[in-house]
Amino acid sequence: MDNREMILETALDLFYARGYDAVGVQEIVERSGVTKPTLYYYFKSKYGLLEQLLESRGEPFMERLHKACAYEGDLRNTLSAAAGELASFAKQEPKFYTLFLALYHSAKENEAYQAVRPLVIRLQQEIEQIFVSAAGILGNMHGRQRQFSLGFIGLILYDIKMKLEVNGGLRMTISQEEIHSLVHQFMHGIYS
């Protein structure tokens, strides 16, 4: 593993364990076995390091989510694919997934929140687009695409987070049946 990757991995471990604000550059470099100038060479600052971490882990996920959210006429299947991709990502990257949620729940003026906000907006837009595309089959939509997307995201993210917590934070299992059940529960709510 090269120095850049070592720094990213170390930062992820520390940010996951103690939070972005509680970790200093000195601790990151000591744990990484590099010097401060090396960290600054690659990332310019702790904030730059966080941005790179979010990009390197978040971008591949967003690409997969975009494909999963492609609506092809079946709302239940599309929502199941999106939920499945979120669950798969959390299973593959539990530390990053947990950090992503923690950063999103940071204070709105906190730099950590500012760094994660673009990913959160993209997540919301991808899910909202499903409901925009399905508006023709949802008679009760009437401009509630954003409301439906936020409700769906909240249900899925919270369910995944709780499954991680129950299993010690780094392991999670979720079956296709569980995903379909969550989607069914959600759809029952929007059709009632």
Backbone torsions as a table, in degrees:
resi	resn	phi	psi	omega
1	MET	NA	130.1	-179.9
2	ASP	-78.2	170.8	-176.3
3	ASN	-57.5	-42.2	-178.8
4	ARG	-60.4	-48.1	180.0
5	GLU	-66.5	-38.1	178.1
6	MET	-61.5	-42.2	178.9
7	ILE	-64.8	-44.5	179.1
8	LEU	-60.9	-45.9	179.8
9	GLU	-63.6	-43.1	179.4
10	THR	-63.9	-44.3	178.9
11	ALA	-61.1	-43.7	178.4
12	LEU	-59.2	-46.8	179.7
13	ASP	-59.3	-45.8	-177.9
14	LEU	-70.6	-44.7	179.4
15	PHE	-63.2	-38.7	177.8
16	TYR	-63.0	-45.6	-174.8
17	ALA	-73.1	-38.6	-171.1
18	ARG	-127.2	-7.3	-178.9
19	GLY	95.0	150.4	-177.2
20	TYR	-58.1	-48.5	-175.1
21	ASP	-67.4	-25.3	-176.0
22	ALA	-85.4	-5.7	-175.8
23	VAL	-109.8	132.0	178.7
24	GLY	-103.9	163.6	178.9
25	VAL	-59.4	-40.8	-178.9
26	GLN	-58.6	-43.0	179.1
27	GLU	-65.1	-39.6	179.4
28	ILE	-62.7	-46.7	-177.6
29	VAL	-68.9	-37.8	178.1
30	GLU	-63.0	-45.2	179.7
31	ARG	-69.7	-30.1	-180.0
32	SER	-79.8	-21.1	-176.5
33	GLY	76.4	27.0	177.4
34	VAL	-122.1	176.4	178.2
35	THR	-97.8	162.6	175.8
36	LYS	-58.1	-44.8	178.0
37	PRO	-56.8	-32.5	178.0
38	THR	-66.3	-45.9	177.7
39	LEU	-60.5	-45.9	-178.6
40	TYR	-67.5	-29.8	176.6
41	TYR	-62.2	-45.5	-177.3
42	TYR	-80.3	-36.5	-168.2
43	PHE	-125.2	-9.2	178.3
44	LYS	72.0	-33.5	-177.6
45	SER	-166.4	172.3	174.9
46	LYS	-63.8	-38.9	177.7
47	TYR	-63.2	-42.4	177.1
48	GLY	-62.0	-36.7	175.8
49	LEU	-63.0	-45.2	178.2
50	LEU	-62.0	-43.9	178.9
51	GLU	-59.7	-42.6	179.1
52	GLN	-66.8	-38.1	177.1
53	LEU	-62.6	-45.6	179.1
54	LEU	-63.9	-39.1	-179.9
55	GLU	-70.6	-46.6	-175.3
56	SER	-67.5	-31.6	178.9
57	ARG	-96.3	-32.9	-175.2
58	GLY	-79.2	-36.9	-176.0
59	GLU	-63.0	-47.2	177.2
60	PRO	-60.0	-37.9	177.1
61	PHE	-63.1	-45.9	-178.5
62	MET	-62.6	-35.3	177.1
63	GLU	-64.4	-43.4	178.3
64	ARG	-66.8	-40.2	179.3
65	LEU	-63.9	-40.7	179.3
66	HIS	-56.5	-44.9	178.1
67	LYS	-64.9	-40.7	-178.9
68	ALA	-66.2	-28.1	-176.3
69	CYS	-88.0	4.1	179.5
70	ALA	-67.5	111.2	-176.9
71	TYR	-80.6	126.4	-179.9
72	GLU	-126.2	33.6	174.0
73	GLY	99.2	-5.8	-179.3
74	ASP	-125.9	100.8	-174.9
75	LEU	-62.1	-45.2	-178.4
76	ARG	-59.1	-45.7	-179.4
77	ASN	-67.0	-39.0	-179.8
78	THR	-67.0	-43.8	177.7
79	LEU	-64.9	-37.4	177.1
80	SER	-64.9	-39.6	178.0
81	ALA	-64.9	-42.5	179.4
82	ALA	-64.9	-46.1	179.2
83	ALA	-63.9	-39.2	177.8
84	GLY	-62.7	-39.0	178.7
85	GLU	-67.6	-40.7	176.2
86	LEU	-61.6	-43.8	179.7
87	ALA	-66.2	-41.5	179.1
88	SER	-62.4	-42.4	178.6
89	PHE	-62.5	-45.7	179.9
90	ALA	-63.0	-36.2	179.1
91	LYS	-68.8	-40.6	-179.4
92	GLN	-76.2	-35.0	-174.3
93	GLU	-129.4	61.4	-174.4
94	PRO	-62.1	-36.6	178.8
95	LYS	-66.3	-46.0	-179.5
96	PHE	-65.9	-42.5	179.0
97	TYR	-57.8	-46.3	-179.9
98	THR	-66.1	-41.3	177.1
99	LEU	-62.8	-43.4	178.1
100	PHE	-53.9	-48.4	179.8
101	LEU	-65.5	-41.4	-179.9
102	ALA	-63.9	-43.2	179.7
103	LEU	-63.8	-39.9	179.7
104	TYR	-63.6	-29.6	180.0
105	HIS	-92.5	12.3	174.7
106	SER	-71.7	166.7	175.8
107	ALA	-60.0	141.3	-171.6
108	LYS	-62.2	-25.3	177.8
109	GLU	-94.4	-1.1	179.2
110	ASN	-70.6	141.0	-179.1
111	GLU	-65.1	-27.5	177.2
112	ALA	-65.1	-41.8	176.7
113	TYR	-63.9	-41.6	-179.9
114	GLN	-62.5	-35.2	179.8
115	ALA	-70.2	-39.0	-176.0
116	VAL	-85.8	-18.6	-175.0
117	ARG	-53.5	-43.5	178.5
118	PRO	-59.3	-37.3	177.2
119	LEU	-66.9	-40.5	179.1
120	VAL	-63.0	-43.5	179.6
121	ILE	-63.2	-42.5	178.6
122	ARG	-63.2	-41.3	176.9
123	LEU	-58.6	-48.4	-178.7
124	GLN	-63.1	-41.2	-179.8
125	GLN	-65.4	-40.0	178.9
126	GLU	-61.8	-45.6	-179.2
127	ILE	-70.3	-41.6	179.2
128	GLU	-59.8	-36.6	-179.0
129	GLN	-62.2	-30.1	175.5
130	ILE	-59.2	-47.1	-177.2
131	PHE	-72.1	-33.1	174.3
132	VAL	-62.0	-45.9	-179.5
133	SER	-66.4	-30.6	-177.7
134	ALA	-93.0	5.5	-175.5
135	ALA	-54.4	-33.2	-178.3
136	GLY	-65.3	-27.7	-179.2
137	ILE	-98.3	-9.9	179.1
138	LEU	-104.9	95.2	-176.6
139	GLY	-62.0	-24.5	-177.4
140	ASN	-96.6	15.6	-177.3
141	MET	-66.4	-60.2	176.0
142	HIS	37.2	56.5	175.9
143	GLY	78.9	12.9	-178.2
144	ARG	-100.3	23.6	-179.3
145	GLN	-58.3	-44.7	-179.6
146	ARG	-64.8	-43.8	179.2
147	GLN	-59.4	-45.2	179.6
148	PHE	-64.5	-42.5	-178.2
149	SER	-65.6	-40.8	179.5
150	LEU	-66.4	-39.5	177.1
151	GLY	-63.5	-41.9	179.4
152	PHE	-65.7	-46.6	179.4
153	ILE	-59.2	-46.2	-179.8
154	GLY	-59.7	-44.7	179.9
155	LEU	-61.0	-48.9	-175.2
156	ILE	-70.7	-48.3	-178.5
157	LEU	-60.9	-41.4	-179.0
158	TYR	-68.8	-41.3	178.8
159	ASP	-61.3	-45.1	179.0
160	ILE	-63.2	-44.5	-179.9
161	LYS	-60.0	-42.3	179.9
162	MET	-67.1	-37.7	177.0
163	LYS	-64.1	-39.5	175.5
164	LEU	-62.9	-44.5	-178.5
165	GLU	-62.4	-43.6	-179.0
166	VAL	-61.5	-32.1	-177.3
167	ASN	-99.4	22.1	175.1
168	GLY	88.8	6.2	173.7
169	GLY	95.1	-20.4	-176.7
170	LEU	-123.3	-0.7	178.4
171	ARG	-129.7	144.5	178.9
172	MET	-154.5	140.6	170.3
173	THR	-125.4	137.7	174.8
174	ILE	-148.3	124.0	-176.8
175	SER	-86.9	164.5	174.9
176	GLN	-61.2	-34.6	177.9
177	GLU	-62.3	-41.9	178.0
178	GLU	-64.5	-40.4	178.1
179	ILE	-63.6	-46.8	179.0
180	HIS	-62.3	-36.6	178.1
181	SER	-64.9	-42.8	177.0
182	LEU	-62.4	-44.4	179.8
183	VAL	-64.5	-41.6	177.5
184	HIS	-60.1	-45.7	178.6
185	GLN	-58.9	-46.5	179.1
186	PHE	-61.4	-47.7	-177.0
187	MET	-65.9	-34.4	176.0
188	HIS	-59.2	-40.6	179.9
189	GLY	-66.1	-39.8	-177.4
190	ILE	-79.4	-20.4	178.5
191	TYR	-89.5	-13.1	-177.1
192	SER	-84.6	NA	NA
